[in-house]
Amino acid sequence: MNNPAMLAIGSTLLCGALSIAGLHTYISGKAQRAALVDRLAITGAHAVGRQRRFMGVDRRLRKTALGKKIHVRLSATGLDLTAGEFFVYLMVGVAALWLIASSVLAPFFGPVAALVALWGGSAFLNWQRQKRIEAFINQLPDLSRILANATAAGLALRTALSMAAEELEAPAGEELAGVANQLAVGRSIDDALGELAERLPSRELVVLVTTLVLSNRAGGTVVGSLRNLTETLEERKETRREVRTMLSEVNATAYTIPLLGLGAMIMLNSVTPGSMARMTSSPVGQIIVVVAIGLYALGFIVMRRLGKIDV
């Protein structure tokens, strides 16, 4: 111990050994975590009846802001897809549309088709989310009726929500099952129902959630309020169906106009092969095509706005 050189060498060897042991522990723990994530994902996939794909892509994608955003949007749609699966499928669709547009029309239309494919992926998620919201709204009268009957029978609101989750089909059954699971682990009714209202935003659901939250806070009878709300939701359900039927022609026109423009370009290029390539070979032609696509997009947006009425 009196030799400083031997003490320094011993300390260095000890630090080196500890560093190697710590690095080995870190690497093995990281490998065990990855294996656990894979095993849990596979177990969840077997639970829903299918094997997950692209798990490596999904793990890497979830670490990014884009992956987290895709996961949040997918969770609101109810689709049985992971963020990695959706991303891979979308990239395959982008590449396919790029190649098809470049070969059928002209190389200039390849990037345009890719941008349309990216927009289509986002629009598809929005459509699935809105479709799930509409299905959930249609089940709200039944949900309100079940909660009113359960409350009238003397059951607590937590028990009534669990009962409604068991009796109702998807998507209401799945969403309420998630709420019931959150309540089972100690989360408050206000937070669980508030998160449900944020995930599936609608006026009807906000009214129902507000009624349940206020009755839970202030106490009192909620049976009469829920039964009155059931009748109101039934009336709004019929009104929404009538409005959607009246506006179906406007919505169909919004999708038909861009398809007519695409069909006209394909027909022109078929009658005169290479006409699209010659037209987009000059800057003037490219500007004209971009302006035409912008006008079609503007017409689509305006028609969709005209056909969108919140009831």
N, C-alpha and C positions, 0 to 999 in steps of 0.2 A: 504493500500500500504506500510505501515511501517513494516508489519509483513513479514519477509523473508520466513517463512515456508508456509504461505498461498500463497505468490507469486509463490513459487516453485511448489506447488500443482496445482495452476491454470494454470501455464505454461505447466506443464506435461499433464493436462487434455486437454488443447487446442491443444498441439502437437499430443496427441493420437487421438483426434477427426479429426484433419486434415489428419493424416496418414490413418485412416479408410476411410475417404471420398476419399482420393487419390487412395487407393487400390480399393475401389468400382468403381471409375471412370475408372481405368485401366482395371479391369476385364470386366466391361460392354462394354468398347470400344473394347477390344479384341474379345468379343463375337459378337459385331456388325460387326467387320471386317470379322470374319469367316463367319457370315451369309451373308454378302455382297459378299464375294468370291464365296460362294455356289450359291447365286442367279445369279450372273453374269455367272458362269459356266453353270448353268441350262439354262439360257437364250441363251447362245451361243450354247448349245447342241440342244435346240429346233430350233435354226436358221439353223443348219445343218441337222435337221430331226431326231435326236436320243438322247436318254437319256444317260448321262455320267455315268460310273460305277466307283466304288472304289475312290470316291472323297476324302475320308479321307486319304487313302494311297497316293494319288497324292499330297495332301497338305503337308504331312510330307516328302515325297520324294523330293519335289522341294526345300526344305530347305537344302538338302545335295548336295555335289559336284557330286555324282553319278546321282541324279535326274536332276540336271542342265545339265549334259552332255547328258543324255538320251533325255531331252526336246530339246536340240539343234540339236541332230541327227535326232529326229523325225520331227522337223520343216523343215529339208532339204529333207525329203522323201515325204512330202505331204500326209502322212497317216492320217486318221481321228482317231487318238488315242492320249490319254494323256499319260504322263510318268508313272502315276500310273497303268493305264490299261496295258500298255506294260510290265511293271515290273511284275505284277501279272500273266499275261498270260505266260511270260517267266519262272517264278518260277513253275507254274503248269506244263509246258512242261518239265522242268528239273526233277521235281519229277516223272512225268509219265515215262520218258525215263529211269530214275534210276531204278524204279520198274520193268519195262519191261525187261531191260537188265539183272537185277539180277535174274529174274524168268526164262527167256528164255535161257540165257547162263550160267552165274555164278555170285555170289555176287561180284567178283573182277571187273566185267565189269560195275557195277552200277556207281561208281564214274567216270569211263571213259566216260560212256554215258552222265553223267551230264555235264562234261567238254565239250563234243561235242555239247550238247544242248546250253550251254552258247556261244560257238563259233558260233553256227548256228544262234542264235539271233543277234549277232553282224554282221555276214555275211548277214543276211536278211536285216538289215538296210542299209548296204553298197550296196546291190543289188538294193533295192528300190531307194536309192539315185542316183545310176548310171543310173537306168532306167528312173528316172525323168530327169536327165541331158541329156540323149540321146533323150528323147521326146522333151525337150526344144531346143536342137540343131537342130532337124528336123524342128522346127517351126521358126528358125532364118531367113531363106530366106524370109518367109512371113512377119516376123516382119520388116526386113530391107526394104522390098518393101513398106509396109504401112508407115513407117517413111519417106521414100523418097518421096512418093506421097503427104503425108501431108505437108512435108517441102516445096515441090514444089508449093503447093497451098497457101503458105504464112503463115502457122500455126507455132506457137512457138513449141519448142521441148517438153515442158511440156504438151502442148495440144496434140501433136502427140503421146506421150507416153500414155496419158489417152485414146485416141482414139484406139490405138493398144490394150490396156487392155480390152476394150469393144468388139473388133472384134475378137480377138484370143481366142481359147479354152484353157483349162488347159493343161499343166502347165504354158505356157507362159502368158495366161490371168491373172492367179492368181498372178504370180510373178510381172507382170507389174502393176497390181492393187495395190500391196503393195508399189511399187516404187511411183506410183501416189499419194497414201495416204501420203507417207513421204514428197513428194514435196508439198502437200497441207498444211502441218503443218509447212512449212518453211525450210525444210532441203534442202541442196544444191544438184544439179544434180550430181556433182562429188561423193559425199558421198553415195547417194542413189544407183547409178549405180555401184559404187565400192563394196558396200555391196552385191549387186546382183551377181557380178562376183565372190566374195568370197564364196557365198552360193552355187552357181552352177558353179564350175570351169570348163572351157573348153577354148580351143584356139580360137574357133570361137566367143564365147561370149566376150572374152577379146579384140579381134580385133574390134568388134562392139562397145563395151563400150569405148575403146580408141578413136575410130573415133568420137563418139558422144561427149565425154568429150573435146577433142581437138577442135572440131568445136564450142563447146559452149564457150570455153575460148577465142579462137582467132577470133571467128566470121567467116565470109566468107561463101561461098556456101558449103553445105553439101550434096546437092542432087546428084551431080555426084559421090561423094565418096560412098554414100549409094547404088546407082544403080550398080556401079562396084562391090561393096561388095556383093550385092545380087547374081550376076552371080557367083562370087567365092564361095559363100556359097552353091549354088545349085550344083556346081561341086564337092565340098568336101562332100556334102551329098551323092551323087552317089558313090563316092570313098569309103566312110565309109561303105556303104551298101555292096559293092562288097567284101571288106576286111572281113567284118563280116561273109558273106556267105562262103568265102574260109576257114575261121578259125573255122567254126561251128563244124566240125568233131573233131578237136583237143580239143575244149572245152567239147564236149560230152564225149570224151575219158577220160578227167581229172576227170569227175564225175563217169564214169563207173567203173574205176579201184578200188576205195575204196568200191563201192557197191558189186563188185565181191568178195572182201575179206570178207565183212560182210556176204554175202550169203554163202560163203564156211564154215565159222564158224557155221552158223545156220544149214547148211546141215550136217556137221560133228557131231554136238551135237544131231541132230535128228536121225541120223543113229546109233550113239553110245551114248545113253542118259547118261549124267553126265561126258562126256569126257572133256568138258571145265572146269568143276569144279575140276576134278582131275588134269588137267594140271596146273591150276592156284593155286593149293593148296600148291605148293612148291615155294621157292624163284626163283629157276632157271626157272620154267615155267612162273612166272610172269615177269621176266626180258625178256624172249623170246617174250612174248606177247607185252610188252611195245616197244621193238625194232621193232617188226613187224608193230605195229601201227605207230611208228615214220617213218618207211620206206614208208608206204602207204601215210602218210601225206606229206612226202618229195616229193614223186612222184606226188601227187596232186598239190603241189605248183609249181613244175618244169613244169608240163603240163600247168598250168594256165599262167605261165610266158611266155611259148612258144606261147600260144594262145592270148597273149595280145600285140597288136601292135597299138601304137598311130599314128593316121593319121592327 
